[in-house]
C-alpha cells in the first residue's frame, strides 16, 4: 500500500415495459423529495445478520459499511489530535454522518512519524494518543459513527523499522521484521497492546469490528501457515479477553493486501472460522490503481467483489476495506468524483456489504467533499433496502443488455434485485442508455414487482412502475429521457 504522502438524470415515467411478450402500463413518475428519505440511525453493537451477507444492529436493523479510511494526522482528525480545533473534528464527524457514512476504518497508531506511535518505547503508551482516542471514540458514539480499528500501521511501521519501538535494537521485543507474526516475544507484545486497547476502549458499542492486522500477508515474509497460526491465536485471545472484560465481544476480521487471495491465504481470509466477515484491499489492476479513465474502475471493482463472493462458503459478508488510485493520484476533482462514484456503486450492486472503503490519495489527504457527496447518493438508495433479510448473490452475468456499451452489475436473492447500469463511453460506437433493452434472466422468481429507477448522484427515485416476471424472464426497455445519463440504478421488490 503506497502512501505518496450532479450529474442529474431527468427521467420521466417508464412508458411501456415489455415483459415476455406482455406490456405493462407505467405508473406516474414517482419522485421522492430529498426531505422524504431519512438516513437510518443505529443502536448498539453491530453483528452479522442471521441470514449472512450483511450486518444488523442490536435492534435488528440492517447495516452496511458505507465509508472510507481515515488517519490520526490527516486533515479531518488532526485538529483534535493537536488540539488546534477539536470543534473542527467534531464538525467533520457530523459531516461524515450527514453524508450517510456509517464506518471509518482507522489505524490506532499512524507510524509515519514517532509522535503518532501508540507505544514509545514498547509497552509505554503515548498520553497524547490515548487522549486523542478517548475523545474521538466519545465523539463517534455521540454522532453515531462506527469504527473499524486495526492496531498497527504496518505500511509505515515496515518502512521505518529501523526506528520503530518494537525493533530489538531499540529495546523492543522483535529481533527482526520476520519475527512479527511468529516469535513469542512479539506476539506477547501484541497481546499487551490488545489488553490496553480492550481495557480502555473495548466497551464502546461504536467499534464496528477489530481488524487483527492490516495487510497481514505482506511486510513480514510470513508463510500462510504462520499467518493461520497467528490468526488462530490472536482471534481467540481478543475474543476471550473482551468477553472476560466486558461480557461481550465485537466482530473480528483480518485484511489482506492481495485483492483476491488464493490458496491457503484465501481460505484464511474468506473462510477462517474465527473471523466474522471477509475483507481485502481491492487494488486490482490499472483501472483502479492507475486509472486512464473513470469508467474501467467500475467493472473492475464489480469483478473483484464477485470473485471474492465465490470464495466464501458460509455466506459471510464481504467488502473492500481499502482501494483507490494508489499508483497515480487523481488531480482532476470531476474525474475523481466519477471514478469513485463508479467504484462505490459497482461494489454495492455486485453484492459487497457496502460502498467499499476509499483510501484518499488526495490533497488534502482525506475523503474530499465531492466523494462524500457520492456516498450520500448511495446511502439514500441503501436506506430503502432491508439489508437484514437480503441474502444476495451476484447476478451480473444474468443481466443482458442488447448493446455492448452498457455494463451491467447486479445482485439478487430472488425476491429483491439491485441492478446498476453504466454507460461505457470508451466504446467508439457507444450510444446512450435511452432506448436500450435488456433482459433479466433468472434474477427474480415469477411474480409482480415494483421497479424503481434511481438517479445515482443525488440518490432520488425518478420513476416507479409495476412489472411481472414470467418464466424467470423480465425484458425492459429503458426510457428515452435517459439520453444524458452516465448510469442508472434499478431496484426491484415484490409489489404490495
Buried (B, 14 or more C-beta within 10 A) or exposed (E): BEBEEEBEBEBBBBBEBBBBEEEBEBBEBBEBEEEEBEBBEBEEBBBBBEBBBBBBBEEEBBBBBBBBBBBBBBBBBBBBBBEEEBEBBBEBBBBBBEBBBBBBBBBBBBBBEEBBBBBBEBBEBBEEBBEBBEBBBEBBBEBBBBBBBBBBBBBBBBBBBEEBBBBBEBEBBBEBBBBBBBBEEBBEBBBBBBBBBBEBBBBBBBBBBBBBBBBBBBBBEBEBEBBBBBBBBBBEBBBEBBEEBBEEBBBBBBBBBBBBBEEEBBBBBBBBEBBBBBBBBBBBBBBBBEBEBBBBBBBBBBBBBBBBBEBBEEBBBBBBBBBBBBBEBBEEEEBBBBBBBBBBBBBBBBBBBBBBBBBBBBEEBBBBEBBBBBBBBBBBBBBBBEBBBBBBBBBBEBBEBEBEBBBBBBBBBBBBBBBBBBBBEEBEEEEBBBBBBBBBBBBBEEEEBBBBBBBBBBBBBBBBBBBBBBEBBBBBBBBEBBBBBBBBBBBBBEEE
